[in-house]
Amino acid sequence: MLTLHGHSMISLDSVTVDPHDGGSIGLPRPVAEAEVCLVTHPHYDHDACHLVGGRQVVRFYGSATFSGLKVSGLRVYHDRENGRRRGEVSIYSLEKSSFRLVHLGDLGHWPSESTLKEISSPDLLAVPVGGVITIDGKEAARLVRTVQPKAVVPIHYWVRGHLMPLDDPTTFQQELGWEQKTTKNLREDEISSKTVYLPV
């Protein structure tokens, strides 16, 4: 089961990626319990592992199995200057049976060809669309067309009440032109092709 908690926080079964605490970014406090808390990078809006519990894994590179999920971590950057401004970020690929979720964290640049190959054709791609400190909506739409996931979850964007000065997902949605659905919980076998899933 997938749960979309808003901002960049997503849970797949008992593994949660990039938990936020709600209040520090102006959003409701999420409710989740995890056996493993994966953090793409240690910034305050992504590393509230104390709220979800479990083993904390920060900016993991390589491959391992956590709570029955095969997890791969790839090194990318939070900016266009090889991390000199905002540091490194882990892209996480989480695999469960025949399902694969790729979470891009706060990706801030166009990925290398080798990285694009590694993340190609997932069932679900979590991609930042809010710009300012990550790729923006236009770049994100181009990345989706390149990586060719079955479906997409936009992350790291502005919604009403959000305290971070990010873009909303409108540009991304217009550029991509896929069907849009809102949901909180989503079974892997319910995911529709060419669909953008937004958290409720």
N, C-alpha and C positions, 0 to 999 in steps of 0.2 A: 504494500500500500504506500502510495505517495501522499505527502501532506505539504501543501504550499502555505508557508507562514508569513509571507510578505517580505519585502526588501530582498535579501539574497538567501533567506533561510528556507531550506527544503529538507524534508525527512523522507528516507526510503527505508521502510520497516524500522529497525532499531538504530539506524545510523542517521544522524542529523548533520547537515553541512551549513556552516556559517550562521550560527544562531545570533540574533540580536536581542536586546533586552526590552525593546519597545520604547520605554520612556526617553532614552538618550537620543532617539531619532524622531520622536513625536508620534510613534505608532502604538497600537495596543500591545500589551505584553503578551508574547506567544506562550502557549501551553504545550509542552512536549517533554517526553522522557526518552533518553537515548542510552544505549550501551556504549556507543562510540560517537564522539563529537569531532567532526572533521572541520578544520579551520583553513581556509585557502590562504589567509594572511592575517597577522595579528593586529588588526585595527578594531576600534571599539564597536563598530557596527557589524562585526562578523565573528567575534570571539567570546560571546556570552555563554560559554560552556557551563558555568556555574548554575545556570538556569535549567539545563537539560540533563546534567549529570553525565555519568559514563566516563570512559577513557578519553582524554583529550589528545588529539593528534593535530599538530600545527605545521602547516606548510610541508606536507609529506611528499617526497619524490621517490619514485620507484614503484614496486608492486608488493602488495600484501593482501591478506584476507582478514577482514574485520566483520565480526558478527555474521558470518556466512556470505558476505559480499566480497567479490574480488575488486580491489581498489587499486587504481594506478594513478600516480601523481606526476604531472609534467610541469617543468619550470617555465613560466612566462613572466611578464613584467606588468607593473601597475601604471606604467607610463611609456612614452615613446623614446626614452633615453636609457634603455637597458637597466631600469630600476634605480637610476641615480636620484630621481626625485621622490619616488614613492615605494621603492623596494620590489621584491619578488612576490609572485603569486603562484599558487599551485592550481592547475587545472585538475579536477578529479573526475575520473571515469569509474563509475560504480556499476558492476555487473551482477545480475541475479538471474540464473538460468539463461533464458534467451533474451532478457531485457537489459538494456544499457542506458544509463543516465550519464550525461557529460555536463559537469558544472564548471563554467568558465571563471568563476570568481570575479574579481575586479580587473579583468583583462583590459589593458590600456593601449594596445597596439595591434597591428595586423600580425597574426601568428606566422611562424616560419612554415615552409613547405612540409618539413618533417612533422611538425606539430599538427598541421591540417590533416595530414594523412592519419595520424594517430587518433584524432577525434572524429573522423569522418563517419557518417551514417549511423549516429546513435538513434535510439528510439525517442529519446527526449533530450533536448539541448537547453540548458539554463544559460542565457546570454545576457550580459549587461547592456542596457539600452539608454541609460540616463545621461551619457556624456559627461562633460566637465572633468571628471577624474577617471573615466573609463572610455571605451569606445562609445560612439553615439548611435542614435537610431539608424542612420543611413549605413554606417559601417556594420552594425549588427545585422541588418537585413542582407547586406552583401555577404556577410560571413555565413548566415543561414543558407543562402543559395549555394555557397561554395561547399559547406560541410554536408548539406542535404540530410538533416535529421527528419524523422517521421513527424515530430511535433516540437513545439518550442514553449518554454516558460521565460518571459522577459524578467530580468531581475535588476535591482539597483537603479530605480527610477523614482521620480516624484509622484506622490499622491497627496490628496488633501490632508493637511496636518503634518506632513513630513518636514523635518527641520533642515534637511540637507538640500542645497540649491541645485537640484538635478533637473533634467528635462523629463517631461512625462512621456509615456510610451506611444503617443500619437504618431509621431514621425515614423517610428519603427513599424507600426501596424499599417500605415499607409504605404510605405515602401514595400513591405512584404506582401500585403494583399491576401493573407490567409484568413480563414474563418476564425472568429474569436469566441471563446467560452470562458466563463468564470466558475471557479470551483475551489473548494478547500481540500477535499480528499479525492484521490483518483487511483483507481486500480490500474495496474500496468496493462491489462487486457482491454481496458476501456479507452485507451488513447487512440484518437482519430488522426488520420493523415492530414498534413497541411493545416494544422490547428494551432492557434496561439492560446495557451491556458494562462489566465490571470487569476491570482488569489482573490477570494471573496473579501 
